[in-house]
Amino acid sequence: DAGVIQSPRHEVTEMGQEVTLRCKPISGHNSLFWYRQTMMRGLELLIYFNNNVPIDDSGMPEDRFSAKMPNASFSTLKIQPSEPRDSAVYFCASRAEGGYTFGSGTRLTVV
Amino acid sequence: RKEVEQDPGPFNVPEGATVAFNCTYSNSASQSFFWYRQDCRKEPKLLMSVYSSGNEDGRFTAQLNRASQYISLLIRDSKLSDSATYLCVVNKPRNNDMRFGAGTRLTVKP
């Protein structure tokens, strides 16, 4: 089992650019979560999919953020346009029963 | 009130010490509780689930107090390798997604 796979591991981009983060959940896990982690705010849930359907996107900061899950094995989180305050580590996690399994995260820096 | 609250620490303890972390949660209907461990610049990883009757895994003991809405983690005979941030996790009943505390930073020193 390869675990939850995220790409890229690191992303440095200029303010105003579009950023796309990718996630491949563990096969058979029917729930997928996107989290953002910063020193100031800790781990924040951005959006949650169940069986590819968005269930709760109340944590998405604003319209610049969007997430999709076109199939059970792939999800994207897009930021357009990006801003310096979006700099954080973005984690994807998937779950079947019990606790979550996290990917290694994408460290995003917007300059 | 935050959904999940933890003492941020830091806790600095010598090797061999016993250390305990507490976590409180706001939703009395929560049913699932976990402790996660996060090392610096790494992803959170499941340390242990927390059951109503309390549970133990080696040097680690987790307890749940539903009446007071808190969970605890006890680490006995702490090792240098226990140095990490410990995250308290509680499910949100309506959606069954998980809410994380801000984490408690532990440093075990020689």
Interface residues (C-beta under 8 A of the other chain):
Chain A: S31 F33 Y35 G42 L43 L45 Y48 I55 D56 F91 G98 G99 Y100 T101 F102 G103 S104 G105
Chain B: S32 F34 Y36 K42 E43 P44 K45 L46 S49 L87 V89 N95 D97 M98 R99 F100 G101 A102 G103
